[in-house]
Amino acid sequence: MKARVHVMLKDGVLDPQGAAVAHALGALGFDGVEGVRQGKVIDLELAETDTAAAEARVREMCEKLLANTVIERYDIEIG
C-alpha cells in the first residue's frame, strides 16, 4: 500500500523559503504572486493491507518523526 504525506508550516509560522521563492519569481518577471508557502511531500510504501491501519501507522510516523507538529501540519493520502 502507498501513502503520501504532505507537510506544511502552520498558518502564522514564518516561511523564509517561501518568501525567497516569491521574491525570486518576482525577479524573474512572474508578477502577481502574492505569497508562497513551501512544504515537503513524503511517499511511503507500506506492507500494511488495511487502509485504516495504514493511516493510523502513518499518523504515528508523522507525530514521532515526519512532521514537527509544533509548527507544521500534515495531510495523509492512502492509496
N, C-alpha and C positions, 0 to 999 in steps of 0.2 A: 504494500500500500504506500502511496506517496502522500506527503504532507508538504505544504508550503506555508511558511511563516513570514508575515510582513511586520517589520519592527520600525516604528517611527517615534520621534520625540513627541512627548505630550504637548498639547497646546499650551502656550505660555512659556515653554522652555526655549531659550535662545538656541538658534541653529546657525552657527557660524559657517558651516559648509554650505548650507542652503543659501545664505547671504552671499557667499563668494560666487556661487553658481549664478545667482540672479545678477550680480554685478557683471560677471563675465558675459552673460547673454546680452546684457545691455550694451557692453563694449563691442560686441560682435554685430550689433545692429538689430537685435531681436527686441524691438520695442513692445511695450505693453505687458511685459512680465512683471506682475506686481508682487510676487512672492514665490519663494521656492522652499520646500521642505525636503530634506534628503533623508533617506532611510536605508534599510537593508532588507534583502529577501534571502531566506534560508530554505533550501529544498532538502527534504529528508526522505529517504527510502526506508520504510519500516517493515519488519517481519509480521507485524500485527495484521490480522484479517478482519477484526471487528472495528467498525468505524468509530463507535462511541469510546471504546477502549483506546484506540489510536489517538483520538482527540484528547482524551484525558492524559495520556502519556506525553504528548507533545506540549500540552499546557504545563505539565510538571517540568518539562525541559526548559520551557520559557521562563518559568518562575525561578528556576535554580541557576540557569546559565545563559540562555539565548537573549534575554532582554533584561535590562536594568529597570525594573518596574517602578523605581522611584521617579525616573524621568522619561521612561519610554512606555509606549503601549504596543500591543501586538494583536494581530488577527491571524487566525489559523484557517487554512483551507485543507480539507482532506479529500483525496480523490484517487 
